[in-house]
Each structure stands twice: as structure tokens, then as C-alpha cells.
Amino acid sequence: MHALSRLLDRLLAGALVVSRWAVYAGGGAILISAFLISIDILSRRLLGLSTWGADELSYYALAVSTSWASAYTLLVKAHIRIDLVTSRLPQAGKAVLHIIALLGLGYMAFALSQAMFHIFQRSWNRGSTSITTLETPLWIPQGLFVAGLIFFTFVTALILLRVVVALVFERDHALINRLTGTVSVADETEQAIAEAVALHRRNG
């Protein structure tokens, strides 16, 4: 089981790297979209012209970046969680609730991926395009959106499998809570201190 645990930990570390770069790419796409929209507004205001399509591209950038950011948000435990009850439970009770929450999230991610894949498949088969001047083939943004959702589903399943191994074979409730729990005030404080120390070392 130690070999399986190490393998899952390496896969989770790799997924974190992939998702982090996806977040960077998504953020860059949104910034580019904002720049294009600004240019469009200025050209309409000053020249009476329009770039035609900046708003449409921004919709795609927002949707795709959101789907890819979901996995990263899960890995860094940044999804909104209400911990009014879990914060008052022992480690075992917290672990049970975290697993239930992870199962619900996994089901939602899988169902959403499946539904969006059917839409992508239909657009691909029909050669559907947007009803705009760009006439964007819809399978391109939809495919990128679905890929992000599938990756999100994969990461959720990976965390769930790691949690099962920790629960059944390692009997480590603390590890389950570290993998799936909420970020506490103490964790945020430690992270802020670590970032401040790292910044001081770089500047010093």
C-alpha cells in the first residue's frame, strides 16, 4: 500500500503542476480579453469602429478558465466550505463529512462533464458555429471547456482514491482532513508567514 500511496501522491503533485499552469493560461486569456475589450471601447468611442468579437472571445476565455481552475481550486482547498459543524468534530467525524462532500463534488463534476461532452459532440458532428461575425466553430471553446471539466473530474477521483487508501489501509484521519478539509486560520497564517519569509530572502 505504501507504493500505491506514493504513486497517488506523485499523481496529485503532477495534477497540481498541470492545474497551476492552466490557471496561469486562463488568467492570461482573461487579461488579453480585457485588453481587447478596452481597445474595442476606445475604437468605438474615438473612431466609430468596432473590432467585432472581443466580447465573444471574453465569454470563451471566462468559461474555459473557470473549468480548468476548478481542479486547482480543489487541490489548494479554496472551494467555499461551511465548517461550522466540522470545526467542532473530532478527526474521525471530520473525515466522514469530508468524504461525503468529496463524493458529492465528484458526482457533480462527472454529471456536468457528461452533459457538456454531449453538447460538444453535437457541435462537432453538426459543424455548428456561433451566430456572430466571427462564426467561431463551437467545438473549439466547448472542447476546451469539457477538457477542463474532465480534468476536474479526474482530480476529484484521484483525491477520493487517495482518501480511501488513507482511511482503509493507513487509518490516517489527519491525512484525510489535510487532503479534503478546509484551510484554517492557522494554515493561512503559516502560509502568509512562509510567503513573507521567502519574499524577504529573495529581496535580501
Helices and strands as residue ranges (DSSP letters): H 2-46, H 54-75, G 86-88, H 91-126, H 139-168, H 173-180, H 185-203
